[in-house]
Amino acid sequence: MALDVAAPPRAASTPMRVALFAIAVALVGLGVALMIEADLGVSPNDVANTGLAETTGMTVGAAAWTLAGICGALAWLLGRRATIATALASVGVGAGIDVALTALPTADHIVSRIAFALLGLAVIWIAITGIVATNLGIGPIELLMLALTDRRLSIQVARWTIELVLLGAGFLLGGSVGIGTAAFALGTGPVLARTIPWATARLGTTVTRPTDVAAAGP
């Protein structure tokens, strides 16, 4: 009698993956905006974005575009080329941050600030999972990280180097550093180690070392 072996999941269609990618990009902007409104600290990347915005007077979204452009240019100089998905994600995240910051209410009470921070973390982790699982492209910071690994740095050392530079520069520029920054840094890796394999299995995609590539966010 033949064994009843379950067939592997059917891969999601390209239009579905593109739609999920677009939704995930928008969610990154919302999650970042929630953490900014909470004023309890943001991701190392967004510490630099908020610091740049504080110093120059530009919006946080415009600062995110600027930083993405710098990282993309450095990656290009090191031999890694951005994809259309990388460029679209950068534009979408920056726009999403500015739109969400305009629409969100101000969190005045500590309880609402904590709620905003926790919700922001959850939304960002869901969004990163979606972006990576669709396997359509990675962000400019991840692209720079991979370019550094081409120069014989380990993926963790490359990631930590970029994060320390962004965190230090953002802190000096007056960026938002706090308990939310620590929660993001400590929680993102373990969370994505569980969510990304689950999501890729559902979408039927194959992503090489996804938790390493996305270890610290968009």
Order of alpha helices (4+ residues) and beta strands (2+ residues): alpha-alpha-alpha-alpha-alpha-alpha-alpha-alpha-alpha
